Amino acid sequence: MKKLSWVCFGAAVLLSDIMCAHVAYLYRAMLCGIEHMGYSAPAGTAFLYAVPYAFGVASCVILGILLRMKAKR
């Protein structure tokens, strides 16, 4: 169980890194799109893509904590 909890914590870190890269890419794409192509959505809407990632990171952390607690018993 302890190794599985480390896998969950590692997945949370990896998922948060992917979230940062994806949101930064979308923010930059929307910012350039507003300036050159006339998109109607503001660049701040790119941060809405972080919400599902945040749920995934939170669930990985919670699962890791629960597995760690179960391994201690």
Secondary structure, 3 states (H helix, E strand, C coil): CHHHHHHHHHHHHHHHHHHHHHHHHHHHHHHHHHHHCCCCCCHHHHHHHHHHHHHHHHHHHHHHHHHHHHHHC
